[in-house]
Amino acid sequence: MINETFLNHLKPVELEFIQAFIYKLTSDKITLDTTNSENIESTVSRCPHCGSFHFVKNGFNKKHRQKYLCRDCGKIFSDTTNTIFSHTRSHYHTWTTFIACELNQMTLEQEVVATGKSKTTCFHMRHKLYAAIGAHIRNTLLKGIVKMDSTFTGINLKGMKAKNMPRISKVRGKSKTDTNRKHKRGINSHKVCIVTAIDEWDTMLLEIAGNGAESMEKYQKYVERFDKDCTIVSDGKQAILEFASNNQFQKDTIRPKPNQKNYTSRNGNSLGEVNQLHQEFKQMIKHYHGVSIRHLQHYLDWLVFRKQMKYQIRAEARKTKAYMLAMKGSVSFVTKDICSFELPINVLTLYQN
């Protein structure tokens, strides 16, 4: 197997020969007609429906792709079942181009020009990609020094039909307060609480915890994402201190003092990285002119992934790395389900009260 140690022992002329050979091989194999199935057809190791390893080959579909039959659940599947490529006709080149657009935060209109697909198709591809990546970033634990805080955003019901709206629709351009709608100031039940955490290895947590002010219960939802030996750095909020104490985590609290310019703990830790992530989150909301609460978690997952890629992967390799991770992710929904995802909070009860 070719690895870095093997390549380091080669002479410059041998490396140049291998580079030329790989370039020719790449040109021959990767064309506009290259399918996504060619990348994942040899990676089928279990049933995507029940996870069983007991399956057999079961003929071919109309596109001449291998089908499999699970001996445990009895369902038939192929190599693209429950992946981002399921029920899609977009080829490998289209997906890599689209992923490059997403990594550069292009709008749907710009992605339409780059990929040649419709705006609706790009929207569906976006949420399939975000869902697959979201499954990947949740598999890592926060270790060592973990900095925690929360941020808040308004409830956006973008895309919801008027007949399903739990409140009166907001009208753009109104300069005066609408007397038919109640407004609440500050952190209240009409705000979405987003729990944020970053460790010293750049592993991040950015999750919708509910509505209203932060609480120990909101943080406790994600206790499984924390290593048992981690140290929690916070600004002394009671909810975080209770969360750390209840789970026997070490605490490093920032105690602000009068006329203090740099807010750090006794050990020199600050919340600078968390505040930066909050700022990037608010910039993302502004960039997309608001994000529906229905899809907000997908956008948060993609924000975390982009930031981690920026820290860990060279710019020219990010597109390929993102494709390789996304094709392994599980996507169990189809395009017709995207606009009917379950809301992370119960807005009907919220606005009735």
The 8 nearest C-alpha neighbors of each residue, nearest first, counted from 0:
[[1, 2, 5, 3, 4, 6, 7, 8],
 [2, 0, 5, 3, 6, 4, 7, 17],
 [3, 1, 5, 4, 0, 6, 7, 8],
 [2, 4, 6, 5, 7, 1, 8, 0],
 [5, 3, 7, 6, 2, 8, 1, 9],
 [6, 4, 2, 3, 7, 8, 1, 9],
 [5, 7, 3, 9, 8, 4, 2, 1],
 [6, 8, 4, 5, 9, 3, 10, 2],
 [9, 7, 6, 5, 10, 4, 3, 11],
 [10, 8, 6, 7, 13, 14, 11, 5],
 [9, 11, 13, 12, 14, 8, 7, 6],
 [12, 10, 14, 13, 15, 9, 16, 8],
 [11, 13, 15, 14, 10, 16, 9, 17],
 [14, 12, 16, 10, 15, 11, 9, 17],
 [15, 13, 11, 17, 16, 12, 18, 10],
 [14, 16, 18, 12, 13, 17, 11, 19],
 [15, 17, 13, 19, 14, 18, 20, 12],
 [18, 16, 20, 14, 19, 15, 21, 13],
 [17, 19, 15, 21, 16, 20, 14, 22],
 [18, 20, 22, 16, 17, 21, 15, 23],
 [19, 21, 17, 23, 22, 18, 24, 16],
 [22, 20, 24, 18, 23, 19, 25, 17],
 [21, 23, 19, 25, 20, 24, 18, 26],
 [24, 22, 26, 20, 25, 21, 27, 19],
 [23, 25, 21, 27, 26, 22, 20, 28],
 [26, 24, 22, 28, 23, 27, 29, 21],
 [25, 27, 23, 24, 29, 28, 22, 30],
 [26, 28, 24, 25, 29, 23, 30, 22],
 [29, 27, 25, 26, 24, 30, 33, 23],
 [30, 28, 25, 26, 33, 27, 31, 32],
 [31, 29, 32, 33, 28, 26, 27, 92],
 [30, 32, 33, 92, 29, 90, 91, 93],
 [33, 31, 30, 34, 90, 91, 29, 92],
 [34, 32, 30, 31, 91, 29, 90, 35],
 [35, 33, 90, 91, 36, 37, 32, 38],
 [36, 34, 91, 37, 38, 90, 33, 39],
 [35, 37, 39, 34, 38, 40, 79, 78],
 [36, 38, 35, 40, 34, 39, 33, 41],
 [39, 37, 36, 35, 40, 41, 34, 42],
 [38, 40, 42, 36, 41, 37, 78, 35],
 [39, 41, 78, 36, 42, 37, 38, 43],
 [42, 40, 39, 43, 38, 37, 78, 44],
 [41, 43, 39, 40, 44, 78, 38, 327],
 [44, 42, 41, 78, 45, 40, 39, 46],
 [43, 45, 42, 52, 46, 41, 51, 54],
 [46, 44, 52, 51, 50, 43, 47, 53],
 [45, 47, 50, 51, 48, 49, 69, 52],
 [48, 46, 50, 49, 45, 81, 80, 76],
 [49, 47, 46, 50, 74, 72, 81, 51],
 [50, 48, 51, 46, 47, 72, 71, 45],
 [51, 49, 46, 45, 47, 48, 52, 44],
 [50, 52, 46, 45, 53, 49, 71, 69],
 [51, 53, 45, 54, 46, 44, 50, 69],
 [54, 52, 51, 70, 69, 71, 55, 45],
 [55, 53, 69, 70, 68, 52, 67, 56],
 [56, 54, 68, 67, 57, 69, 53, 70],
 [55, 57, 67, 66, 68, 58, 54, 65],
 [56, 58, 67, 66, 68, 55, 59, 65],
 [57, 59, 66, 65, 56, 60, 67, 64],
 [60, 58, 65, 63, 64, 66, 61, 57],
 [59, 61, 63, 62, 64, 66, 65, 58],
 [60, 62, 63, 59, 64, 65, 58, 66],
 [61, 63, 60, 64, 59, 65, 66, 36],
 [64, 62, 59, 60, 61, 65, 58, 66],
 [65, 63, 59, 60, 62, 66, 77, 61],
 [64, 66, 59, 58, 77, 63, 60, 67],
 [67, 65, 77, 57, 59, 58, 76, 56],
 [66, 68, 56, 57, 76, 55, 75, 77],
 [69, 67, 75, 55, 54, 57, 74, 56],
 [68, 70, 54, 73, 71, 74, 72, 53],
 [69, 71, 54, 73, 53, 72, 68, 55],
 [72, 70, 69, 73, 51, 53, 54, 49],
 [73, 71, 74, 69, 70, 49, 48, 51],
 [72, 74, 69, 70, 71, 68, 75, 54],
 [75, 73, 69, 72, 68, 76, 48, 70],
 [74, 76, 68, 67, 69, 73, 66, 77],
 [77, 75, 67, 66, 80, 68, 74, 78],
 [78, 76, 66, 80, 79, 67, 65, 75],
 [77, 79, 40, 80, 43, 39, 36, 76],
 [80, 78, 85, 82, 77, 84, 81, 36],
 [79, 81, 77, 85, 82, 78, 76, 47],
 [82, 80, 330, 331, 329, 85, 79, 47],
 [83, 81, 330, 84, 329, 79, 85, 80],
 [82, 84, 127, 85, 330, 128, 326, 81],
 [85, 83, 82, 87, 79, 86, 35, 326],
 [84, 86, 79, 82, 80, 87, 83, 81],
 [87, 85, 84, 88, 333, 83, 334, 80],
 [88, 86, 84, 85, 89, 83, 90, 124],
 [87, 89, 90, 86, 84, 85, 34, 35],
 [88, 90, 87, 93, 94, 91, 84, 34],
 [91, 89, 34, 93, 92, 35, 33, 88],
 [90, 92, 35, 34, 94, 93, 33, 95],
 [91, 93, 95, 94, 90, 31, 96, 33],
 [94, 92, 96, 90, 91, 95, 114, 89],
 [95, 93, 97, 91, 96, 92, 98, 90],
 [96, 94, 98, 92, 97, 93, 99, 91],
 [97, 95, 99, 93, 94, 98, 92, 100],
 [96, 98, 94, 100, 95, 99, 93, 101],
 [99, 97, 101, 95, 100, 96, 94, 102],
 [98, 100, 102, 96, 97, 318, 101, 95],
 [99, 101, 97, 103, 98, 105, 102, 104],
 [102, 100, 104, 98, 103, 99, 105, 97],
 [103, 101, 99, 100, 104, 98, 305, 318],
 [102, 104, 100, 101, 105, 99, 98, 305],
 [105, 103, 101, 102, 100, 106, 286, 99],
 [106, 104, 100, 103, 101, 109, 110, 107],
 [105, 107, 109, 108, 110, 104, 287, 101],
 [106, 108, 110, 109, 118, 111, 121, 105],
 [109, 107, 111, 106, 110, 118, 112, 105],
 [108, 110, 106, 112, 111, 107, 105, 113],
 [111, 109, 113, 107, 112, 108, 114, 106],
 [110, 112, 108, 116, 115, 109, 114, 113],
 [111, 113, 109, 110, 115, 114, 108, 116],
 [112, 114, 110, 111, 115, 109, 96, 97],
 [115, 113, 116, 111, 112, 93, 110, 97],
 [114, 116, 111, 112, 113, 117, 110, 93],
 [117, 115, 111, 114, 120, 121, 118, 112],
 [118, 116, 120, 119, 111, 121, 115, 114],
 [117, 119, 121, 120, 111, 107, 122, 108],
 [120, 118, 122, 117, 121, 123, 116, 124],
 [119, 121, 123, 117, 122, 118, 124, 116],
 [122, 120, 124, 118, 123, 119, 125, 117],
 [121, 123, 119, 125, 120, 124, 118, 126],
 [122, 124, 120, 125, 121, 126, 334, 127],
 [125, 123, 121, 127, 122, 126, 128, 120],
 [126, 124, 122, 128, 123, 127, 121, 129],
 [125, 127, 129, 128, 123, 124, 130, 122],
 [126, 128, 124, 130, 83, 125, 129, 131],
 [127, 129, 125, 131, 126, 130, 124, 132],
 [128, 130, 126, 132, 297, 131, 127, 301],
 [131, 129, 133, 127, 132, 128, 126, 297],
 [132, 130, 328, 325, 128, 134, 133, 129],
 [131, 133, 135, 129, 134, 130, 325, 128],
 [134, 132, 130, 300, 135, 136, 131, 129],
 [133, 135, 132, 131, 137, 136, 328, 130],
 [134, 136, 132, 133, 137, 138, 328, 131],
 [137, 135, 133, 138, 134, 139, 132, 304],
 [138, 136, 135, 139, 134, 133, 224, 140],
 [137, 139, 136, 135, 140, 134, 224, 133],
 [140, 138, 137, 136, 141, 224, 202, 135],
 [141, 139, 224, 225, 226, 142, 138, 202],
 [140, 142, 225, 198, 226, 202, 224, 145],
 [143, 141, 226, 229, 198, 140, 144, 225],
 [142, 144, 229, 230, 145, 199, 198, 228],
 [143, 145, 230, 198, 199, 229, 231, 142],
 [146, 144, 198, 231, 197, 230, 232, 143],
 [145, 147, 232, 197, 196, 231, 233, 198],
 [148, 146, 196, 233, 195, 232, 145, 197],
 [147, 149, 195, 194, 233, 196, 273, 150],
 [150, 148, 194, 195, 193, 192, 151, 213],
 [149, 151, 193, 192, 277, 194, 148, 152],
 [152, 150, 192, 191, 193, 190, 149, 153],
 [151, 153, 191, 190, 154, 150, 192, 193],
 [152, 154, 190, 191, 155, 189, 151, 292],
 [153, 155, 190, 292, 191, 189, 156, 152],
 [154, 156, 291, 292, 157, 153, 290, 289],
 [157, 155, 291, 159, 292, 158, 154, 293],
 [156, 158, 291, 155, 159, 290, 289, 292],
 [159, 157, 156, 160, 291, 338, 293, 155],
 [160, 158, 157, 156, 161, 164, 163, 162],
 [161, 159, 163, 162, 158, 164, 157, 156],
 [160, 162, 164, 163, 159, 168, 167, 165],
 [161, 163, 160, 164, 159, 165, 166, 167],
 [164, 162, 161, 160, 165, 159, 166, 347],
 [163, 165, 161, 166, 162, 160, 159, 167],
 [166, 164, 347, 350, 163, 346, 167, 351],
 [167, 165, 164, 168, 350, 180, 351, 347],
 [166, 168, 169, 180, 164, 165, 179, 161],
 [169, 167, 166, 170, 164, 161, 165, 156],
 [168, 170, 167, 171, 166, 177, 173, 180],
 [171, 169, 173, 168, 172, 177, 167, 174],
 [172, 170, 173, 169, 174, 168, 175, 177],
 [171, 173, 174, 170, 175, 169, 176, 177],
 [174, 172, 175, 171, 170, 176, 177, 169],
 [173, 175, 172, 176, 171, 177, 170, 169],
 [176, 174, 173, 177, 178, 172, 170, 171],
 [175, 177, 178, 174, 173, 180, 182, 179],
 [176, 178, 179, 180, 175, 173, 181, 169],
 [177, 179, 180, 176, 181, 175, 182, 167],
 [180, 178, 177, 181, 167, 176, 182, 166],
 [181, 179, 178, 177, 182, 167, 176, 166],
 [180, 182, 183, 179, 178, 177, 176, 350],
 [183, 181, 180, 184, 176, 177, 189, 178],
 [184, 182, 181, 185, 187, 189, 186, 188],
 [183, 185, 182, 186, 187, 189, 190, 181],
 [184, 186, 187, 183, 190, 189, 188, 212],
 [187, 185, 212, 190, 211, 184, 188, 151],
 [188, 186, 211, 189, 190, 185, 212, 183],
 [187, 189, 211, 210, 190, 186, 212, 349],
 [190, 188, 187, 154, 211, 210, 153, 191],
 [189, 191, 153, 188, 211, 210, 152, 187],
 [192, 190, 210, 152, 151, 209, 153, 211],
 [191, 193, 151, 210, 209, 208, 207, 150],
 [194, 192, 207, 150, 206, 149, 208, 151],
 [193, 195, 149, 206, 205, 208, 207, 148],
 [196, 194, 205, 204, 148, 149, 147, 193],
 [195, 197, 147, 204, 146, 203, 145, 148],
 [198, 196, 203, 146, 145, 202, 201, 204],
 [197, 199, 145, 200, 144, 201, 202, 141],
 [198, 200, 201, 144, 143, 145, 197, 142],
 [201, 199, 198, 202, 142, 197, 143, 141],
 [202, 200, 198, 199, 197, 203, 307, 310],
 [201, 203, 200, 198, 197, 141, 204, 139],
 [204, 202, 197, 196, 201, 303, 205, 198],
 [203, 205, 196, 195, 206, 197, 202, 194],
 [206, 204, 195, 194, 299, 203, 193, 196],
 [205, 207, 194, 193, 208, 204, 296, 195],
 [206, 208, 193, 209, 192, 194, 296, 191],
 [209, 207, 217, 192, 193, 206, 194, 210],
 [210, 208, 192, 207, 191, 344, 211, 217],
 [211, 209, 191, 192, 188, 190, 189, 212],
 [210, 212, 188, 187, 190, 192, 191, 186],
 [213, 211, 186, 187, 214, 192, 210, 188],
 [212, 214, 192, 217, 211, 238, 149, 215],
 [215, 213, 238, 217, 216, 212, 218, 239],
 [214, 216, 238, 218, 242, 217, 219, 241],
 [217, 215, 219, 214, 218, 220, 242, 238],
 [218, 216, 214, 208, 215, 219, 220, 213],
 [219, 217, 215, 220, 216, 221, 242, 214],
 [218, 220, 216, 222, 221, 217, 215, 242],
 [221, 219, 218, 217, 222, 216, 208, 223],
 [220, 222, 219, 223, 224, 218, 225, 217],
 [221, 223, 219, 224, 225, 220, 218, 246],
 [224, 222, 221, 225, 226, 220, 140, 219],
 [223, 225, 140, 222, 221, 141, 226, 139],
 [226, 224, 141, 223, 140, 222, 227, 142],
 [225, 227, 142, 228, 229, 141, 140, 224],
 [226, 228, 229, 225, 248, 247, 246, 142],
 [229, 227, 226, 248, 230, 143, 142, 249],
 [230, 228, 143, 142, 226, 227, 144, 248],
 [229, 231, 249, 144, 250, 145, 248, 143],
 [232, 230, 250, 145, 146, 251, 249, 144],
 [231, 233, 146, 251, 252, 145, 147, 250],
 [234, 232, 252, 147, 235, 146, 253, 231],
 [235, 233, 253, 252, 236, 254, 232, 148],
 [234, 236, 233, 252, 237, 253, 240, 254],
 [237, 235, 238, 239, 234, 240, 233, 148],
 [236, 238, 240, 239, 241, 235, 215, 214],
 [239, 237, 215, 214, 241, 240, 236, 242],
 [240, 238, 242, 241, 237, 236, 243, 215],
 [239, 241, 237, 243, 242, 238, 244, 236],
 [242, 240, 244, 238, 239, 243, 245, 237],
 [241, 243, 239, 215, 245, 240, 244, 238],
 [242, 244, 248, 240, 246, 241, 245, 247],
 [245, 243, 241, 247, 246, 242, 240, 248],
 [246, 244, 242, 243, 247, 241, 248, 240],
 [245, 247, 243, 244, 248, 242, 227, 222],
 [248, 246, 244, 245, 243, 249, 227, 228],
 [249, 247, 243, 246, 230, 229, 244, 250],
 [248, 250, 230, 231, 247, 229, 243, 251],
 [251, 249, 231, 230, 252, 232, 248, 243],
 [250, 252, 232, 231, 264, 233, 253, 230],
 [253, 251, 233, 235, 232, 234, 264, 250],
 [252, 254, 264, 234, 263, 233, 235, 255],
 [253, 255, 252, 256, 264, 234, 235, 262],
 [256, 254, 262, 253, 259, 257, 263, 234],
 [255, 257, 259, 258, 254, 262, 260, 253],
 [258, 256, 259, 255, 260, 254, 262, 261],
 [259, 257, 260, 256, 255, 261, 262, 254],
 [258, 260, 257, 256, 261, 262, 255, 263],
 [261, 259, 262, 258, 257, 256, 255, 263],
 [262, 260, 259, 263, 269, 255, 258, 256],
 [261, 263, 255, 269, 260, 253, 259, 264],
 [264, 262, 269, 268, 267, 253, 261, 265],
 [263, 265, 253, 267, 268, 266, 252, 251],
 [264, 266, 267, 263, 253, 268, 251, 252],
 [265, 267, 264, 268, 251, 263, 269, 252],
 [266, 268, 264, 263, 265, 269, 262, 253],
 [269, 267, 264, 263, 266, 270, 232, 265],
 [268, 270, 263, 271, 262, 264, 267, 253],
 [271, 269, 273, 272, 274, 146, 268, 233],
 [270, 272, 274, 273, 269, 275, 276, 268],
 [273, 271, 275, 274, 270, 276, 197, 269],
 [274, 272, 276, 270, 275, 271, 277, 197],
 [273, 275, 277, 271, 276, 272, 270, 278],
 [274, 276, 278, 272, 273, 277, 271, 279],
 [277, 275, 279, 273, 278, 274, 280, 272],
 [278, 276, 274, 280, 275, 279, 273, 281],
 [277, 279, 275, 281, 280, 276, 274, 282],
 [280, 278, 282, 276, 277, 281, 283, 275],
 [279, 281, 277, 283, 278, 282, 276, 284],
 [280, 282, 284, 278, 283, 279, 285, 277],
 [283, 281, 279, 285, 280, 284, 286, 278],
 [282, 284, 286, 280, 281, 285, 279, 287],
 [285, 283, 289, 281, 287, 282, 286, 288],
 [284, 286, 288, 282, 283, 287, 289, 281],
 [285, 287, 283, 284, 288, 282, 289, 281],
 [286, 288, 289, 284, 285, 283, 290, 106],
 [289, 287, 285, 286, 284, 290, 283, 282],
 [288, 290, 284, 287, 285, 291, 155, 286],
 [291, 289, 295, 284, 155, 292, 287, 157],
 [290, 292, 157, 155, 293, 156, 294, 295],
 [291, 293, 295, 155, 294, 154, 156, 290],
 [292, 294, 342, 291, 295, 340, 341, 343],
 [295, 293, 292, 291, 297, 296, 298, 290],
 [294, 296, 292, 298, 297, 291, 293, 290],
 [297, 295, 299, 298, 294, 300, 207, 206],
 [298, 296, 300, 129, 299, 295, 294, 130],
 [297, 299, 301, 295, 296, 300, 302, 294],
 [300, 298, 296, 302, 297, 301, 205, 295],
 [301, 299, 297, 133, 303, 298, 302, 296],
 [300, 302, 304, 298, 303, 299, 129, 305],
 [303, 301, 299, 305, 300, 304, 298, 306],
 [304, 302, 306, 300, 301, 305, 307, 299],
 [303, 305, 301, 307, 306, 302, 308, 300],
 [306, 304, 308, 302, 307, 303, 301, 309],
 [305, 307, 309, 303, 304, 308, 302, 310],
 [308, 306, 304, 310, 309, 305, 311, 303],
 [309, 307, 305, 311, 312, 310, 306, 304],
 [308, 310, 306, 307, 311, 312, 305, 314],
 [311, 309, 307, 308, 312, 306, 201, 313],
 [310, 312, 308, 309, 307, 313, 306, 201],
 [313, 311, 308, 317, 309, 310, 314, 316],
 [312, 314, 316, 315, 317, 311, 309, 308],
 [313, 315, 317, 316, 312, 309, 318, 308],
 [314, 316, 313, 317, 318, 312, 319, 320],
 [315, 317, 313, 314, 319, 318, 320, 312],
 [318, 316, 320, 314, 319, 315, 321, 312],
 [317, 319, 321, 99, 320, 316, 98, 322],
 [318, 320, 322, 321, 317, 316, 323, 95],
 [321, 319, 317, 323, 322, 318, 316, 324],
 [320, 322, 324, 318, 319, 323, 317, 325],
 [323, 321, 319, 325, 320, 324, 326, 318],
 [322, 324, 320, 326, 321, 325, 319, 327],
 [323, 325, 321, 327, 322, 326, 320, 328],
 [326, 324, 322, 328, 131, 327, 132, 323],
 [325, 327, 323, 328, 324, 322, 82, 83],
 [328, 326, 325, 324, 329, 323, 82, 131],
 [329, 327, 131, 325, 326, 134, 82, 132],
 [328, 330, 82, 81, 131, 331, 327, 134],
 [331, 329, 81, 82, 332, 131, 83, 130],
 [330, 332, 81, 329, 333, 82, 80, 48],
 [333, 331, 330, 336, 334, 81, 337, 335],
 [334, 332, 335, 336, 331, 337, 86, 85],
 [333, 335, 336, 337, 123, 332, 338, 127],
 [334, 336, 333, 337, 338, 339, 332, 123],
 [337, 335, 339, 334, 333, 338, 332, 340],
 [338, 336, 334, 339, 335, 340, 333, 123],
 [337, 339, 336, 340, 335, 293, 158, 334],
 [338, 340, 336, 337, 341, 335, 293, 342],
 [341, 339, 337, 338, 293, 342, 336, 294],
 [340, 342, 339, 343, 293, 344, 338, 294],
 [341, 343, 293, 344, 340, 345, 292, 346],
 [344, 342, 341, 293, 345, 209, 292, 207],
 [345, 343, 342, 346, 209, 210, 292, 349],
 [346, 344, 347, 348, 349, 342, 343, 350],
 [345, 347, 349, 348, 344, 350, 165, 342],
 [348, 346, 165, 349, 345, 350, 351, 166],
 [349, 347, 351, 346, 350, 345, 352, 165],
 [348, 350, 346, 347, 352, 351, 345, 188],
 [351, 349, 352, 347, 348, 346, 165, 166],
 [352, 350, 348, 349, 347, 165, 166, 346],
 [351, 350, 349, 348, 347, 346, 188, 189]]
